[in-house]
Amino acid sequence: MVAITFIDYSFAHVATDRFPDEKNLGTFISYFEATVVIFSFLFQTFVTDKIIEIYGLKIALIINPLLIGLFTVAAIVLGSFLGYTNESESFFFFFTAIAASKLFIDSIKDALDGPSFKLYFLPIDKNIKFDVQTKVEGVVDTFAYLFAGALILLINEIGVFTLLHVTVFLIPILFVWYYVINKMHGEYRFTLQDSLVRNKSNATVRAKKEYSVNRILENEVNSDRDEKVIYGLKLMERLEPSLFESSILQMMENASKNVQGYIKGKIKS
């Protein structure tokens, strides 16, 4: 979010410098946003699933800061040697690097980062998952925008920094972004492992319960002795009412007369 805010700031500056006429600026922004939507749609349709499936979530999240880092370094080099203001004849190259950063960070955020983050939420305990997701997508995002805005205001207030310096400031932000991805992925693997162990334990408990209660009751009602069958049905009625109802309906036709009499009385009641 901080990186997006810095790139938005740089893009707004270079776009205004490149197209001083408001009509031309509006036309460029329209075509540019359309390109972002189309690129995001194509990427999400044909590439997202394959990247996540083949390379995993960590690589999927690293792609965006890696691409932004390449374009940011290119913008710094081009701006330093060829100029980063509209007065320079080679300003177009600096403008293109910033625009490419904006294109990729916006499109890949929706096409790759969004689906990847949804998968990161899956292993979280269901009792806190909604609360965690709400805070990450709400409080954390909002705080990040405020933090980035405060940094940009501070940079502008100092007055000695130029647009090129703002681009340079993006480099440490990208390193922090990469560090957070690694840290988050490590915690994700721990959470996933913990979730698998917990679910396996719950499944074992359910299996033991099924074996110790349902299976024993079913063995009782399948006995050849009427008194054992009726005793098993009485236990089943108290312990597993839903299983009791389905069992007496299935046994009605094939049971002995004594058991049928018991079953008819239960159905009647």
PyRosetta script that sets phi, psi and omega in degrees:
from pyrosetta import init, pose_from_sequence

init()
pose = pose_from_sequence("MVAITFIDYSFAHVATDRFPDEKNLGTFISYFEATVVIFSFLFQTFVTDKIIEIYGLKIALIINPLLIGLFTVAAIVLGSFLGYTNESESFFFFFTAIAASKLFIDSIKDALDGPSFKLYFLPIDKNIKFDVQTKVEGVVDTFAYLFAGALILLINEIGVFTLLHVTVFLIPILFVWYYVINKMHGEYRFTLQDSLVRNKSNATVRAKKEYSVNRILENEVNSDRDEKVIYGLKLMERLEPSLFESSILQMMENASKNVQGYIKGKIKS")
pose.set_psi(1, -40.0)
pose.set_omega(1, 177.5)
pose.set_phi(2, -65.4)
pose.set_psi(2, -42.8)
pose.set_omega(2, 178.8)
pose.set_phi(3, -63.2)
pose.set_psi(3, -41.7)
pose.set_omega(3, 178.4)
pose.set_phi(4, -59.6)
pose.set_psi(4, -43.1)
pose.set_omega(4, -178.9)
pose.set_phi(5, -63.8)
pose.set_psi(5, -42.0)
pose.set_omega(5, 178.6)
pose.set_phi(6, -65.0)
pose.set_psi(6, -41.9)
pose.set_omega(6, 179.9)
pose.set_phi(7, -67.9)
pose.set_psi(7, -39.0)
pose.set_omega(7, 176.1)
pose.set_phi(8, -59.6)
pose.set_psi(8, -41.4)
pose.set_omega(8, 179.2)
pose.set_phi(9, -62.9)
pose.set_psi(9, -47.3)
pose.set_omega(9, 180.0)
pose.set_phi(10, -65.1)
pose.set_psi(10, -41.6)
pose.set_omega(10, -179.2)
pose.set_phi(11, -63.8)
pose.set_psi(11, -41.0)
pose.set_omega(11, 178.4)
pose.set_phi(12, -60.9)
pose.set_psi(12, -38.9)
pose.set_omega(12, 179.7)
pose.set_phi(13, -67.5)
pose.set_psi(13, -50.7)
pose.set_omega(13, -174.8)
pose.set_phi(14, -69.7)
pose.set_psi(14, -33.6)
pose.set_omega(14, 178.7)
pose.set_phi(15, -67.0)
pose.set_psi(15, -40.3)
pose.set_omega(15, 177.8)
pose.set_phi(16, -66.4)
pose.set_psi(16, -39.2)
pose.set_omega(16, 178.1)
pose.set_phi(17, -68.5)
pose.set_psi(17, -39.4)
pose.set_omega(17, -177.8)
pose.set_phi(18, -71.1)
pose.set_psi(18, -35.9)
pose.set_omega(18, -178.8)
pose.set_phi(19, -125.9)
pose.set_psi(19, 80.5)
pose.set_omega(19, -178.9)
pose.set_phi(20, -65.1)
pose.set_psi(20, -27.0)
pose.set_omega(20, 177.8)
pose.set_phi(21, -76.4)
pose.set_psi(21, 129.8)
pose.set_omega(21, -175.1)
pose.set_phi(22, -62.6)
pose.set_psi(22, -36.4)
pose.set_omega(22, -179.3)
pose.set_phi(23, -65.5)
pose.set_psi(23, -46.8)
pose.set_omega(23, 178.4)
pose.set_phi(24, -64.5)
pose.set_psi(24, -37.4)
pose.set_omega(24, 178.5)
pose.set_phi(25, -64.0)
pose.set_psi(25, -43.9)
pose.set_omega(25, 179.1)
pose.set_phi(26, -62.4)
pose.set_psi(26, -40.6)
pose.set_omega(26, 178.8)
pose.set_phi(27, -64.3)
pose.set_psi(27, -43.7)
pose.set_omega(27, 179.7)
pose.set_phi(28, -62.7)
pose.set_psi(28, -45.8)
pose.set_omega(28, -179.7)
pose.set_phi(29, -60.8)
pose.set_psi(29, -40.1)
pose.set_omega(29, 179.8)
pose.set_phi(30, -62.0)
pose.set_psi(30, -50.2)
pose.set_omega(30, 179.2)
pose.set_phi(31, -64.4)
pose.set_psi(31, -37.2)
pose.set_omega(31, -179.0)
pose.set_phi(32, -65.7)
pose.set_psi(32, -46.8)
pose.set_omega(32, 179.5)
pose.set_phi(33, -64.4)
pose.set_psi(33, -35.8)
pose.set_omega(33, 176.0)
pose.set_phi(34, -63.2)
pose.set_psi(34, -39.8)
pose.set_omega(34, 177.4)
pose.set_phi(35, -63.5)
pose.set_psi(35, -40.0)
pose.set_omega(35, 177.6)
pose.set_phi(36, -60.5)
pose.set_psi(36, -44.9)
pose.set_omega(36, -179.0)
pose.set_phi(37, -64.8)
pose.set_psi(37, -45.4)
pose.set_omega(37, -179.1)
pose.set_phi(38, -64.5)
pose.set_psi(38, -45.6)
pose.set_omega(38, 179.8)
pose.set_phi(39, -62.3)
pose.set_psi(39, -42.7)
pose.set_omega(39, 179.4)
pose.set_phi(40, -63.0)
pose.set_psi(40, -42.1)
pose.set_omega(40, 179.3)
pose.set_phi(41, -63.4)
pose.set_psi(41, -47.2)
pose.set_omega(41, -179.5)
pose.set_phi(42, -64.4)
pose.set_psi(42, -41.6)
pose.set_omega(42, -179.7)
pose.set_phi(43, -64.1)
pose.set_psi(43, -44.4)
pose.set_omega(43, -178.2)
pose.set_phi(44, -69.5)
pose.set_psi(44, -31.4)
pose.set_omega(44, -177.4)
pose.set_phi(45, -76.8)
pose.set_psi(45, -41.4)
pose.set_omega(45, -170.3)
pose.set_phi(46, -110.9)
pose.set_psi(46, -17.4)
pose.set_omega(46, -170.3)
pose.set_phi(47, -118.3)
pose.set_psi(47, -40.0)
pose.set_omega(47, -170.8)
pose.set_phi(48, -53.4)
pose.set_psi(48, -54.5)
pose.set_omega(48, -176.6)
pose.set_phi(49, -60.7)
pose.set_psi(49, -39.3)
pose.set_omega(49, -178.5)
pose.set_phi(50, -66.9)
pose.set_psi(50, -41.6)
pose.set_omega(50, -180.0)
pose.set_phi(51, -63.8)
pose.set_psi(51, -46.6)
pose.set_omega(51, -179.6)
pose.set_phi(52, -64.5)
pose.set_psi(52, -41.0)
pose.set_omega(52, -177.2)
pose.set_phi(53, -69.8)
pose.set_psi(53, -41.8)
pose.set_omega(53, -174.9)
pose.set_phi(54, -83.8)
pose.set_psi(54, -45.1)
pose.set_omega(54, -171.5)
pose.set_phi(55, -104.9)
pose.set_psi(55, -15.3)
pose.set_omega(55, 178.0)
pose.set_phi(56, 92.8)
pose.set_psi(56, 173.0)
pose.set_omega(56, -174.5)
pose.set_phi(57, -69.2)
pose.set_psi(57, -37.8)
pose.set_omega(57, -176.5)
pose.set_phi(58, -62.6)
pose.set_psi(58, -47.6)
pose.set_omega(58, 178.9)
pose.set_phi(59, -64.4)
pose.set_psi(59, -37.8)
pose.set_omega(59, 179.7)
pose.set_phi(60, -59.9)
pose.set_psi(60, -37.4)
pose.set_omega(60, -179.6)
pose.set_phi(61, -82.2)
pose.set_psi(61, -22.6)
pose.set_omega(61, -179.5)
pose.set_phi(62, -77.9)
pose.set_psi(62, -24.1)
pose.set_omega(62, -175.8)
pose.set_phi(63, -56.4)
pose.set_psi(63, -45.4)
pose.set_omega(63, -176.6)
pose.set_phi(64, -62.9)
pose.set_psi(64, -54.7)
pose.set_omega(64, 178.7)
pose.set_phi(65, -63.6)
pose.set_psi(65, -29.0)
pose.set_omega(65, 178.5)
pose.set_phi(66, -66.9)
pose.set_psi(66, -47.0)
pose.set_omega(66, 178.6)
pose.set_phi(67, -64.4)
pose.set_psi(67, -43.6)
pose.set_omega(67, 179.2)
pose.set_phi(68, -62.9)
pose.set_psi(68, -37.6)
pose.set_omega(68, 177.4)
pose.set_phi(69, -62.7)
pose.set_psi(69, -42.0)
pose.set_omega(69, 178.4)
pose.set_phi(70, -62.2)
pose.set_psi(70, -46.6)
pose.set_omega(70, -179.6)
pose.set_phi(71, -69.6)
pose.set_psi(71, -31.7)
pose.set_omega(71, 178.7)
pose.set_phi(72, -68.7)
pose.set_psi(72, -43.9)
pose.set_omega(72, 176.3)
pose.set_phi(73, -61.6)
pose.set_psi(73, -41.8)
pose.set_omega(73, 177.6)
pose.set_phi(74, -61.4)
pose.set_psi(74, -42.3)
pose.set_omega(74, 179.6)
pose.set_phi(75, -64.2)
pose.set_psi(75, -40.1)
pose.set_omega(75, 179.5)
pose.set_phi(76, -64.8)
pose.set_psi(76, -44.3)
pose.set_omega(76, -180.0)
pose.set_phi(77, -65.4)
pose.set_psi(77, -47.5)
pose.set_omega(77, -179.3)
pose.set_phi(78, -64.7)
pose.set_psi(78, -41.4)
pose.set_omega(78, 179.7)
pose.set_phi(79, -67.1)
pose.set_psi(79, -35.3)
pose.set_omega(79, -178.6)
pose.set_phi(80, -70.0)
pose.set_psi(80, -39.6)
pose.set_omega(80, -174.6)
pose.set_phi(81, -97.4)
pose.set_psi(81, -29.2)
pose.set_omega(81, -175.1)
pose.set_phi(82, -111.5)
pose.set_psi(82, -9.7)
pose.set_omega(82, 178.5)
pose.set_phi(83, 105.6)
pose.set_psi(83, 148.0)
pose.set_omega(83, -178.2)
pose.set_phi(84, -127.2)
pose.set_psi(84, 14.4)
pose.set_omega(84, 175.4)
pose.set_phi(85, -120.7)
pose.set_psi(85, 163.2)
pose.set_omega(85, -176.7)
pose.set_phi(86, -66.8)
pose.set_psi(86, -17.5)
pose.set_omega(86, 178.3)
pose.set_phi(87, -69.8)
pose.set_psi(87, -22.0)
pose.set_omega(87, -179.2)
pose.set_phi(88, -80.5)
pose.set_psi(88, 141.7)
pose.set_omega(88, 179.9)
pose.set_phi(89, -70.1)
pose.set_psi(89, -24.3)
pose.set_omega(89, -178.3)
pose.set_phi(90, -101.5)
pose.set_psi(90, 19.5)
pose.set_omega(90, -179.6)
pose.set_phi(91, -59.2)
pose.set_psi(91, -27.0)
pose.set_omega(91, -177.6)
pose.set_phi(92, -57.1)
pose.set_psi(92, -36.4)
pose.set_omega(92, -177.9)
pose.set_phi(93, -69.2)
pose.set_psi(93, -42.4)
pose.set_omega(93, 175.9)
pose.set_phi(94, -63.9)
pose.set_psi(94, -42.5)
pose.set_omega(94, 178.1)
pose.set_phi(95, -60.4)
pose.set_psi(95, -42.5)
pose.set_omega(95, -179.0)
pose.set_phi(96, -64.4)
pose.set_psi(96, -40.4)
pose.set_omega(96, 179.6)
pose.set_phi(97, -64.3)
pose.set_psi(97, -42.7)
pose.set_omega(97, 178.2)
pose.set_phi(98, -66.2)
pose.set_psi(98, -42.8)
pose.set_omega(98, 180.0)
pose.set_phi(99, -63.7)
pose.set_psi(99, -38.8)
pose.set_omega(99, 177.7)
pose.set_phi(100, -64.3)
pose.set_psi(100, -40.1)
pose.set_omega(100, 176.2)
pose.set_phi(101, -59.5)
pose.set_psi(101, -44.9)
pose.set_omega(101, 179.1)
pose.set_phi(102, -62.9)
pose.set_psi(102, -42.3)
pose.set_omega(102, -179.8)
pose.set_phi(103, -61.1)
pose.set_psi(103, -48.8)
pose.set_omega(103, -175.5)
pose.set_phi(104, -72.6)
pose.set_psi(104, -41.1)
pose.set_omega(104, -176.2)
pose.set_phi(105, -68.2)
pose.set_psi(105, -33.7)
pose.set_omega(105, 178.7)
pose.set_phi(106, -75.9)
pose.set_psi(106, -44.0)
pose.set_omega(106, -175.8)
pose.set_phi(107, -73.9)
pose.set_psi(107, -43.7)
pose.set_omega(107, -178.3)
pose.set_phi(108, -72.1)
pose.set_psi(108, -28.9)
pose.set_omega(108, 175.8)
pose.set_phi(109, -57.6)
pose.set_psi(109, -44.4)
pose.set_omega(109, -179.5)
pose.set_phi(110, -79.0)
pose.set_psi(110, -35.3)
pose.set_omega(110, -172.9)
pose.set_phi(111, -85.5)
pose.set_psi(111, -30.8)
pose.set_omega(111, -173.2)
pose.set_phi(112, -122.7)
pose.set_psi(112, -47.8)
pose.set_omega(112, -177.2)
pose.set_phi(113, -65.5)
pose.set_psi(113, -43.5)
pose.set_omega(113, -178.9)
pose.set_phi(114, -59.1)
pose.set_psi(114, -55.3)
pose.set_omega(114, 177.7)
pose.set_phi(115, -59.9)
pose.set_psi(115, -35.9)
pose.set_omega(115, 179.7)
pose.set_phi(116, -65.6)
pose.set_psi(116, -42.4)
pose.set_omega(116, 180.0)
pose.set_phi(117, -64.1)
pose.set_psi(117, -35.4)
pose.set_omega(117, 177.8)
pose.set_phi(118, -62.3)
pose.set_psi(118, -36.2)
pose.set_omega(118, 177.7)
pose.set_phi(119, -70.5)
pose.set_psi(119, -31.5)
pose.set_omega(119, 177.9)
pose.set_phi(120, -66.4)
pose.set_psi(120, -25.8)
pose.set_omega(120, -179.9)
pose.set_phi(121, -79.1)
pose.set_psi(121, -17.5)
pose.set_omega(121, -171.5)
pose.set_phi(122, -59.0)
pose.set_psi(122, -48.7)
pose.set_omega(122, -174.9)
pose.set_phi(123, -77.0)
pose.set_psi(123, -3.3)
pose.set_omega(123, -179.3)
pose.set_phi(124, -67.2)
pose.set_psi(124, 142.9)
pose.set_omega(124, 179.3)
pose.set_phi(125, -52.8)
pose.set_psi(125, 130.9)
pose.set_omega(125, -175.0)
pose.set_phi(126, -60.9)
pose.set_psi(126, -22.9)
pose.set_omega(126, -179.7)
pose.set_phi(127, -71.1)
pose.set_psi(127, -23.0)
pose.set_omega(127, -178.5)
pose.set_phi(128, -122.2)
pose.set_psi(128, -3.2)
pose.set_omega(128, -174.4)
pose.set_phi(129, -58.4)
pose.set_psi(129, -48.2)
pose.set_omega(129, -177.4)
pose.set_phi(130, -62.4)
pose.set_psi(130, -41.1)
pose.set_omega(130, 179.9)
pose.set_phi(131, -64.9)
pose.set_psi(131, -43.4)
pose.set_omega(131, 178.9)
pose.set_phi(132, -62.7)
pose.set_psi(132, -47.9)
pose.set_omega(132, -177.6)
pose.set_phi(133, -62.9)
pose.set_psi(133, -40.1)
pose.set_omega(133, 179.3)
pose.set_phi(134, -63.8)
pose.set_psi(134, -41.9)
pose.set_omega(134, -178.6)
pose.set_phi(135, -70.8)
pose.set_psi(135, -39.3)
pose.set_omega(135, 179.6)
pose.set_phi(136, -65.3)
pose.set_psi(136, -47.6)
pose.set_omega(136, -176.3)
pose.set_phi(137, -79.0)
pose.set_psi(137, -14.0)
pose.set_omega(137, -179.5)
pose.set_phi(138, -110.9)
pose.set_psi(138, -73.2)
pose.set_omega(138, -173.6)
pose.set_phi(139, -64.0)
pose.set_psi(139, -47.9)
pose.set_omega(139, -175.8)
pose.set_phi(140, -65.4)
pose.set_psi(140, -45.1)
pose.set_omega(140, 179.5)
pose.set_phi(141, -60.9)
pose.set_psi(141, -45.8)
pose.set_omega(141, -179.0)
pose.set_phi(142, -63.7)
pose.set_psi(142, -43.7)
pose.set_omega(142, 178.8)
pose.set_phi(143, -62.0)
pose.set_psi(143, -38.6)
pose.set_omega(143, 179.9)
pose.set_phi(144, -63.9)
pose.set_psi(144, -42.7)
pose.set_omega(144, 178.0)
pose.set_phi(145, -62.9)
pose.set_psi(145, -42.9)
pose.set_omega(145, 179.3)
pose.set_phi(146, -63.9)
pose.set_psi(146, -41.8)
pose.set_omega(146, 179.4)
pose.set_phi(147, -63.1)
pose.set_psi(147, -44.9)
pose.set_omega(147, 179.4)
pose.set_phi(148, -64.7)
pose.set_psi(148, -42.2)
pose.set_omega(148, 178.1)
pose.set_phi(149, -62.2)
pose.set_psi(149, -39.3)
pose.set_omega(149, 178.2)
pose.set_phi(150, -65.3)
pose.set_psi(150, -38.9)
pose.set_omega(150, 177.6)
pose.set_phi(151, -62.5)
pose.set_psi(151, -43.9)
pose.set_omega(151, -179.2)
pose.set_phi(152, -66.1)
pose.set_psi(152, -40.6)
pose.set_omega(152, 176.6)
pose.set_phi(153, -61.5)
pose.set_psi(153, -41.0)
pose.set_omega(153, 178.8)
pose.set_phi(154, -64.0)
pose.set_psi(154, -42.4)
pose.set_omega(154, 178.9)
pose.set_phi(155, -61.8)
pose.set_psi(155, -42.4)
pose.set_omega(155, 180.0)
pose.set_phi(156, -68.9)
pose.set_psi(156, -36.0)
pose.set_omega(156, -178.9)
pose.set_phi(157, -67.0)
pose.set_psi(157, -36.0)
pose.set_omega(157, 179.8)
pose.set_phi(158, -63.0)
pose.set_psi(158, -39.9)
pose.set_omega(158, 171.0)
pose.set_phi(159, 85.0)
pose.set_psi(159, -11.4)
pose.set_omega(159, -178.4)
pose.set_phi(160, -93.9)
pose.set_psi(160, -8.0)
pose.set_omega(160, -177.8)
pose.set_phi(161, -96.0)
pose.set_psi(161, 144.1)
pose.set_omega(161, 178.8)
pose.set_phi(162, -109.4)
pose.set_psi(162, -178.5)
pose.set_omega(162, 178.5)
pose.set_phi(163, -61.0)
pose.set_psi(163, -34.0)
pose.set_omega(163, 178.4)
pose.set_phi(164, -65.3)
pose.set_psi(164, -37.3)
pose.set_omega(164, 177.3)
pose.set_phi(165, -65.4)
pose.set_psi(165, -38.6)
pose.set_omega(165, 177.3)
pose.set_phi(166, -59.9)
pose.set_psi(166, -40.0)
pose.set_omega(166, 177.4)
pose.set_phi(167, -65.0)
pose.set_psi(167, -38.7)
pose.set_omega(167, 178.1)
pose.set_phi(168, -65.3)
pose.set_psi(168, -38.9)
pose.set_omega(168, 179.7)
pose.set_phi(169, -61.9)
pose.set_psi(169, -19.7)
pose.set_omega(169, -179.8)
pose.set_phi(170, -70.0)
pose.set_psi(170, -25.8)
pose.set_omega(170, -177.3)
pose.set_phi(171, -60.3)
pose.set_psi(171, -53.3)
pose.set_omega(171, 178.0)
pose.set_phi(172, -62.4)
pose.set_psi(172, -30.9)
pose.set_omega(172, 177.0)
pose.set_phi(173, -63.4)
pose.set_psi(173, -39.0)
pose.set_omega(173, 178.7)
pose.set_phi(174, -67.2)
pose.set_psi(174, -36.1)
pose.set_omega(174, 176.4)
pose.set_phi(175, -65.3)
pose.set_psi(175, -40.2)
pose.set_omega(175, 176.3)
pose.set_phi(176, -63.5)
pose.set_psi(176, -41.5)
pose.set_omega(176, 177.0)
pose.set_phi(177, -56.5)
pose.set_psi(177, -47.2)
pose.set_omega(177, 179.4)
pose.set_phi(178, -63.2)
pose.set_psi(178, -41.2)
pose.set_omega(178, 179.5)
pose.set_phi(179, -63.4)
pose.set_psi(179, -42.8)
pose.set_omega(179, -179.6)
pose.set_phi(180, -63.3)
pose.set_psi(180, -39.4)
pose.set_omega(180, 178.3)
pose.set_phi(181, -60.1)
pose.set_psi(181, -47.4)
pose.set_omega(181, 179.3)
pose.set_phi(182, -61.8)
pose.set_psi(182, -43.5)
pose.set_omega(182, -179.7)
pose.set_phi(183, -64.9)
pose.set_psi(183, -45.0)
pose.set_omega(183, -178.5)
pose.set_phi(184, -65.4)
pose.set_psi(184, -39.0)
pose.set_omega(184, -179.3)
pose.set_phi(185, -66.6)
pose.set_psi(185, -37.2)
pose.set_omega(185, 176.1)
pose.set_phi(186, -62.9)
pose.set_psi(186, -43.5)
pose.set_omega(186, 177.5)
pose.set_phi(187, -66.9)
pose.set_psi(187, -34.5)
pose.set_omega(187, 177.9)
pose.set_phi(188, -62.4)
pose.set_psi(188, -44.1)
pose.set_omega(188, 180.0)
pose.set_phi(189, -64.0)
pose.set_psi(189, -39.1)
pose.set_omega(189, 177.2)
pose.set_phi(190, -64.6)
pose.set_psi(190, -45.2)
pose.set_omega(190, 179.4)
pose.set_phi(191, -63.8)
pose.set_psi(191, -40.6)
pose.set_omega(191, 179.2)
pose.set_phi(192, -63.7)
pose.set_psi(192, -44.9)
pose.set_omega(192, 179.1)
pose.set_phi(193, -62.6)
pose.set_psi(193, -43.5)
pose.set_omega(193, 178.9)
pose.set_phi(194, -62.6)
pose.set_psi(194, -40.6)
pose.set_omega(194, 179.2)
pose.set_phi(195, -65.0)
pose.set_psi(195, -41.1)
pose.set_omega(195, 179.0)
pose.set_phi(196, -64.9)
pose.set_psi(196, -42.2)
pose.set_omega(196, 178.5)
pose.set_phi(197, -63.4)
pose.set_psi(197, -43.1)
pose.set_omega(197, -179.3)
pose.set_phi(198, -64.6)
pose.set_psi(198, -43.6)
pose.set_omega(198, 179.6)
pose.set_phi(199, -66.6)
pose.set_psi(199, -37.6)
pose.set_omega(199, 177.8)
pose.set_phi(200, -64.4)
pose.set_psi(200, -40.3)
pose.set_omega(200, 178.5)
pose.set_phi(201, -64.2)
pose.set_psi(201, -42.5)
pose.set_omega(201, 178.5)
pose.set_phi(202, -64.0)
pose.set_psi(202, -39.5)
pose.set_omega(202, 179.3)
pose.set_phi(203, -65.4)
pose.set_psi(203, -37.9)
pose.set_omega(203, 178.2)
pose.set_phi(204, -65.0)
pose.set_psi(204, -41.3)
pose.set_omega(204, 178.2)
pose.set_phi(205, -62.6)
pose.set_psi(205, -43.4)
pose.set_omega(205, 178.9)
pose.set_phi(206, -64.1)
pose.set_psi(206, -39.3)
pose.set_omega(206, 179.8)
pose.set_phi(207, -65.7)
pose.set_psi(207, -41.7)
pose.set_omega(207, 178.5)
pose.set_phi(208, -64.1)
pose.set_psi(208, -40.4)
pose.set_omega(208, 179.7)
pose.set_phi(209, -64.1)
pose.set_psi(209, -43.1)
pose.set_omega(209, -180.0)
pose.set_phi(210, -62.7)
pose.set_psi(210, -40.9)
pose.set_omega(210, -178.3)
pose.set_phi(211, -69.9)
pose.set_psi(211, -41.8)
pose.set_omega(211, -172.9)
pose.set_phi(212, -78.2)
pose.set_psi(212, -25.2)
pose.set_omega(212, -176.7)
pose.set_phi(213, -111.3)
pose.set_psi(213, -66.6)
pose.set_omega(213, -173.9)
pose.set_phi(214, -61.5)
pose.set_psi(214, -45.8)
pose.set_omega(214, -176.4)
pose.set_phi(215, -65.0)
pose.set_psi(215, -41.3)
pose.set_omega(215, 179.3)
pose.set_phi(216, -65.2)
pose.set_psi(216, -42.0)
pose.set_omega(216, 179.0)
pose.set_phi(217, -63.8)
pose.set_psi(217, -40.8)
pose.set_omega(217, 178.3)
pose.set_phi(218, -64.2)
pose.set_psi(218, -37.2)
pose.set_omega(218, 177.3)
pose.set_phi(219, -64.4)
pose.set_psi(219, -36.9)
pose.set_omega(219, 179.9)
pose.set_phi(220, -65.0)
pose.set_psi(220, -47.2)
pose.set_omega(220, -175.6)
pose.set_phi(221, -74.9)
pose.set_psi(221, -13.3)
pose.set_omega(221, 176.0)
pose.set_phi(222, -93.4)
pose.set_psi(222, 8.4)
pose.set_omega(222, -178.9)
pose.set_phi(223, -69.9)
pose.set_psi(223, 161.8)
pose.set_omega(223, 178.4)
pose.set_phi(224, -85.3)
pose.set_psi(224, -13.6)
pose.set_omega(224, -177.7)
pose.set_phi(225, -96.4)
pose.set_psi(225, 127.6)
pose.set_omega(225, -175.3)
pose.set_phi(226, -60.6)
pose.set_psi(226, -40.1)
pose.set_omega(226, -177.6)
pose.set_phi(227, -65.5)
pose.set_psi(227, -34.7)
pose.set_omega(227, 177.3)
pose.set_phi(228, -70.0)
pose.set_psi(228, -38.2)
pose.set_omega(228, 178.8)
pose.set_phi(229, -63.8)
pose.set_psi(229, -47.0)
pose.set_omega(229, -178.9)
pose.set_phi(230, -66.3)
pose.set_psi(230, -38.9)
pose.set_omega(230, 177.6)
pose.set_phi(231, -63.7)
pose.set_psi(231, -42.4)
pose.set_omega(231, 177.6)
pose.set_phi(232, -63.3)
pose.set_psi(232, -37.3)
pose.set_omega(232, 178.3)
pose.set_phi(233, -67.6)
pose.set_psi(233, -37.3)
pose.set_omega(233, 178.1)
pose.set_phi(234, -64.8)
pose.set_psi(234, -42.6)
pose.set_omega(234, 176.9)
pose.set_phi(235, -63.8)
pose.set_psi(235, -43.1)
pose.set_omega(235, -178.9)
pose.set_phi(236, -62.5)
pose.set_psi(236, -36.2)
pose.set_omega(236, 179.8)
pose.set_phi(237, -62.4)
pose.set_psi(237, -35.4)
pose.set_omega(237, -178.8)
pose.set_phi(238, -83.2)
pose.set_psi(238, -38.8)
pose.set_omega(238, -172.9)
pose.set_phi(239, -90.4)
pose.set_psi(239, -40.4)
pose.set_omega(239, -176.9)
pose.set_phi(240, -134.2)
pose.set_psi(240, 77.2)
pose.set_omega(240, -174.8)
pose.set_phi(241, -58.4)
pose.set_psi(241, -40.0)
pose.set_omega(241, -178.7)
pose.set_phi(242, -66.3)
pose.set_psi(242, -40.1)
pose.set_omega(242, 176.9)
pose.set_phi(243, -67.1)
pose.set_psi(243, -34.7)
pose.set_omega(243, 178.6)
pose.set_phi(244, -62.5)
pose.set_psi(244, -45.7)
pose.set_omega(244, -178.4)
pose.set_phi(245, -61.9)
pose.set_psi(245, -45.6)
pose.set_omega(245, -179.5)
pose.set_phi(246, -68.7)
pose.set_psi(246, -33.0)
pose.set_omega(246, -177.7)
pose.set_phi(247, -69.2)
pose.set_psi(247, -44.8)
pose.set_omega(247, -176.8)
pose.set_phi(248, -67.9)
pose.set_psi(248, -30.3)
pose.set_omega(248, 177.1)
pose.set_phi(249, -69.2)
pose.set_psi(249, -37.0)
pose.set_omega(249, 179.3)
pose.set_phi(250, -73.2)
pose.set_psi(250, -31.6)
pose.set_omega(250, -175.7)
pose.set_phi(251, -85.8)
pose.set_psi(251, -9.7)
pose.set_omega(251, -169.7)
pose.set_phi(252, -55.4)
pose.set_psi(252, -45.1)
pose.set_omega(252, -173.0)
pose.set_phi(253, -80.2)
pose.set_psi(253, -34.2)
pose.set_omega(253, -172.0)
pose.set_phi(254, -98.9)
pose.set_psi(254, -3.7)
pose.set_omega(254, -176.5)
pose.set_phi(255, -77.5)
pose.set_psi(255, 162.3)
pose.set_omega(255, 175.9)
pose.set_phi(256, -70.8)
pose.set_psi(256, 172.6)
pose.set_omega(256, -176.8)
pose.set_phi(257, -64.2)
pose.set_psi(257, -41.8)
pose.set_omega(257, 179.3)
pose.set_phi(258, -61.3)
pose.set_psi(258, -45.4)
pose.set_omega(258, 179.9)
pose.set_phi(259, -67.6)
pose.set_psi(259, -39.0)
pose.set_omega(259, 178.0)
pose.set_phi(260, -62.6)
pose.set_psi(260, -37.9)
pose.set_omega(260, 177.8)
pose.set_phi(261, -63.4)
pose.set_psi(261, -41.8)
pose.set_omega(261, 178.3)
pose.set_phi(262, -64.2)
pose.set_psi(262, -43.3)
pose.set_omega(262, -177.7)
pose.set_phi(263, -65.4)
pose.set_psi(263, -43.2)
pose.set_omega(263, 179.5)
pose.set_phi(264, -61.1)
pose.set_psi(264, -40.3)
pose.set_omega(264, 177.3)
pose.set_phi(265, -62.1)
pose.set_psi(265, -39.9)
pose.set_omega(265, 178.9)
pose.set_phi(266, -67.6)
pose.set_psi(266, -41.8)
pose.set_omega(266, 179.4)
pose.set_phi(267, -64.1)
pose.set_psi(267, -41.1)
pose.set_omega(267, -179.8)
pose.set_phi(268, -64.3)
pose.set_psi(268, -40.7)
pose.set_omega(268, -179.7)
pose.set_phi(269, -71.5)
pose.dump_pdb("model.pdb")
